[in-house]
Amino acid sequence: MGDDHVVAKLTKFCRRNPGLTTGGLLILPFVLFALLPEIFASHDPTKTSIRELYAPPSAEHFFGTDELGRDVYSRVVYGARISLVAASLIIGVACLVGVVLGTVAGFWRGWSDRVIMTLVDLVLAFPSLILALAVSAALGPGLRSAIIAAAAVWWPVYARLLRGITIQLSEMEFVTAARAMGASSPAIIFRHILPNAVYAIIVRISLDLGLAVLLLASLSFIGLGASAPTPEWGAMVAWGRIYFLTEWWIGAFPAVAITLVVVGITLLGDGLNDARNPNR
Amino acid sequence: MGRLILERLLTLILKLFGMAVILFVVTQVLPADPAAVAAGTNARPEQIEKLRVELGLDRPFHEQFITYISGLARGDLGKSLLTRRAVSDDLRLRFPATAELAIFSGVVIVILGISMGILAAVNAGRTPDILIRMLVVVGMGIPPFVLALFLQLIFAKSLDWFPLEGRLPTLIAPPPHVTGLYTIDSLLAGQWDVFWSSVQHLVLPVAALSLGRLAVGARFTRSGMLETLSQPYVRTARAKGLSEKRVILRHAFRNALIPVVTMLGIQIGFLLSGAVLVEVVFTWPGLGRYAVESVVSFDFYAVIGAALVIAVIFVVSNTIVDLLYVQLDPRIQHQ
């Protein structure tokens, strides 16, 4: 009886939030791949095999093999961990830097606000891929540089968000009350402002994660991200592009993986956003 | 309006200066060594040092900065480390290709995006609306380079409807240079076959670049239209007995355009970023591909130059969009 109740509740929830549900279902396999690649992969993702170069998809190799005889399916499975972890790192760093600077700017205003917001405006004045490309090129190629470059162009989004929230909350009565009771600035920030900003930050993160996967894949596709044997999706598509018109499977499957993850996370983020503002 | 334009222009100049500073800092502070790149992989340390002096990289930070900025003011973006050609000359050659791609994509996004948005709003909740909303989700999720690859595979390789890559076949000479846009130049020269061929070459890259953005455009137009259609003055117009077509096109449309213009401003950035990747797939000889080629060979000044030019296009077009916005909605000016 209890189980039925849970199932009924879940069905109702899913029917009410179709975007959230579809997004969740799309992203679920990739989260599992990222957590337990050893279980889902059928082969070693970096093991080459001269006898099986360019094999088309088959029962043995679900997604075929690449130009070095590596199993494309297993590489896509292992790639999930790289993409999801790297995207989380990008957003994590960007969020941390942005939250600190945005709160400082919004809370103390004055010159710190002016300096920080000028920097924010300047960074946002670039198309993000272009600035990330320049930073990542200057740092030298590699996954680490790509992650740093992506975070470097992303933090202003969070700084702007937090500044707005902080200014808005600082004018609220409960903050004035806390001030009147003699609460210190850090106490107000940590007890009253940040806890009230958490939901907005989470929604923003859920919307941005998909875009971070995309930015990272784009940088790798250009040749700035992960290098040779690493099974990173963008880099796999970049290599697969050379053979795309004949051995399409080498690039097509990682390309589809990128698309599904980005669509899935975007739907999930949109769903969360809608769940917060049912009036939208 | 005149005062406003002046104000925006001043902000624009300050912003461009700031952006140049950021790019300069990026090149100076980060670890890559331009002199080592210029000297090549087999260079001896003393060769690298010699080049460092030659390129002025041994001078103090502020001196380099002044040289760089005064160079920028004259339109000098430095020399390519590999070819030793002026980066600005290279970029001038590449610019029209990107411009042609972006202009055609922009036109497609505006025309198709707005009409799809109106279609969706007028049919809110019915099949066309649902189809367009699905397209939005897919369009936003597919990376432009993935879409470009699949378009190539399906429409160039399998169906052979459109050429695979480039701006023109190798056997056809480009039309005489006037604007650098092959479609316009070939028309001016009366070369119909060249015109037709360049249009065919544009179809797939433009499709790859605009599909996702088009969907976003449709979404913005839809919500803008729905909001204006529920306004009292629209009801009044209907009550006066005006035809539905007139109500929508004359009364609702202009106000619905306001969010669409905002959308356009955001789109330009995506369009330029996307163009970089699409140009790579279609070996389109534009700014983006130049930037990527320079990145791969660590040709540093070329990367910075290309990034700066793309950023300038972005900021300038955003300023224009901003002014357009004020033109459309006079209320904004008085705030």
Interface residues (C-beta under 8 A of the other chain):
Chain A: T118 D121 L122 V123 A125 F126 P127 S128 L129 I130 L131 L133 A134 V135 A137 A138 L139 G140 G210 L214 A217 S218 F221 I222 G223 L224 V237 R241 F244 L245 W248 G251 A252 A255 V256 I258 T259 L260 V262 V263 T266 L267
Chain B: K15 G18 M19 I22 L23 V26 T27 L30 P31 A32 V137 V138 M140 G141 I142 P143 F145 V146 L149 F150 Q152 L153 K157 L164 G269 F270 L272 S273 V276 L277 V280 V281 A291 V292 V295 V296 F298 F300 V303 I304 A307 I310 A311 F314 V315 N318
